[in-house]
Amino acid sequence: MKFRIHHLALLSLSALLIAAGCGNNNASNSSTTTNASGAAEATALPESSKLNIKVSFYPIYEFTKNVAGDLADVEALIPAGIEPHDWEPTAQDMAEISDADMLIYNGAGMEGWVDQVLESVSGTPLITVEASKGLDIMEGTEEEEADHHHEEGEHAHEEGEHAHEEGEHAHEEGEHAHEEGEHAHEEGEHAHEEHSHDHGGLDPHVWLNPTLAIQEVRNIEAALAAAAPEHAEDFKTNAEAYVAKLEQLDQEFKDGLKDTKRKDFITQHAAFGYLAKQYGLTQVPIAGLSPEQEPSAANMSKIVEFAKEHKVKTIFFETLVSSSVADTIAKEIGAKAAVLNPIEGLTEEDRSQNLDYLGIMRQNLEALKSALNE
């Protein structure tokens, strides 16, 4: 597995003086080399250095911490309880990243700020690791919504043409009708144009499939071993122990979901495509990849119709965002709303219960078993 390693730029000297206090860079003695294929590779850090690792958000923190153990200082950039999709780094965050040895992130479009960071920060070599590198990344589950917008655009465009023609020919009704026709025509063009620029995106939620989580752990292990080869065996031992737990989790999902009465479940956020694919289920999302996306009235109607037809009794919502959409549909069909956690960050309740990735995934399994056997 080859990792993208970038020479990141320092912020301007004045910004660093303010934000970083002119601290010494822990990675100042690290370097990069170029292999025979021309790809950049990380050389080892000095043995005296303890890896200073910044990670993007909670699942990547959990995977990295379990591999690194006590051999690295691992810190998540996105605080607990913050929805990560729209988080942006501050100047202080940028300074801390520039001062780190490694930046590990999920990738696949999850962290929209990564390219900005790589372009804005330079200086001593920083090893960057895209944990999802090499995984089979799926397209985002927004096809039905996109089709709906396309149909709306086409319909509005046709209405605009029709109204425009009426305006042209209805001279007895005056210029007002003509202007209305022009206006509707422009609205149709606008709706049609909006669709033509809506290309969707990749689904980054690979960590919700335990088998893909294992691959991310392996990628992180390889990166740490390359950066600190004197600890490679320790990283391997730690990774093997954690992978064994993920393999057990995978088996629990297989056993728990193989004989359920139904195979489809409705979610507020299209985060569970990888999990559904792995265990033979069908995710029916109310909205798309962004948890903040508001579904259209037409799509809400379709979901209600589907739920009634299939006698769905549970509508899943998630932590960190409002449950209002799921609550509305649940009330409409006489169902209940329940949590299916995308594990994009720990809540205060999670922390108070000492829950981690494995614990929350097991809660998700129980929630799915309950809903799919109603």
Stockholm file with secondary structure:
# STOCKHOLM 1.0

chainA/1-374         MKFRIHHLALLSLSALLIAAGCGNNNASNSSTTTNASGAAEATALPESSKLNIKVSFYPIYEFTKNVAGDLADVEALIPAGIEPHDWEPTAQDMAEISDADMLIYNGAGMEGWVDQVLESVSGTPLITVEASKGLDIMEGTEEEEADHHHEEGEHAHEEGEHAHEEGEHAHEEGEHAHEEGEHAHEEGEHAHEEHSHDHGGLDPHVWLNPTLAIQEVRNIEAALAAAAPEHAEDFKTNAEAYVAKLEQLDQEFKDGLKDTKRKDFITQHAAFGYLAKQYGLTQVPIAGLSPEQEPSAANMSKIVEFAKEHKVKTIFFETLVSSSVADTIAKEIGAKAAVLNPIEGLTEEDRSQNLDYLGIMRQNLEALKSALNE
#=GR chainA/1-374 SS CCCCCBCCCCCCHHHHHHHTTTCCCTTTTCCEEECTTSCEEECCCCTTCCEEEEESSHHHHHHHHHHHGGGEEEEESSCTTCCGGGCCCCHHHHHHHHTSSEEEECCTTSCTTHHHHHHHCCSSCBEEEETTTTSCCCBCSCHHHHHHHHHHHHHHHHHHHHHHHHHHHCGGGCHHHHHHHHHHHHHHHHHHHHHHTCCCCBCCCGGGSHHHHHHHHHHHHHHHHHHCGGGHHHHHHHHHHHHHHHHHHHHHHHHHHTTCSCCEEEESSSCCHHHHHHTTCEEEESSCSSTTCCCCHHHHHHHHHHHHHTTCCEEEECTTSCCHHHHHHHHHHTCEEEECCCCSSCCHHHHHTTCCHHHHHHHHHHHHHHHHTC
#=GC SS_cons         CCCCCBCCCCCCHHHHHHHTTTCCCTTTTCCEEECTTSCEEECCCCTTCCEEEEESSHHHHHHHHHHHGGGEEEEESSCTTCCGGGCCCCHHHHHHHHTSSEEEECCTTSCTTHHHHHHHCCSSCBEEEETTTTSCCCBCSCHHHHHHHHHHHHHHHHHHHHHHHHHHHCGGGCHHHHHHHHHHHHHHHHHHHHHHTCCCCBCCCGGGSHHHHHHHHHHHHHHHHHHCGGGHHHHHHHHHHHHHHHHHHHHHHHHHHTTCSCCEEEESSSCCHHHHHHTTCEEEESSCSSTTCCCCHHHHHHHHHHHHHTTCCEEEECTTSCCHHHHHHHHHHTCEEEECCCCSSCCHHHHHTTCCHHHHHHHHHHHHHHHHTC
//
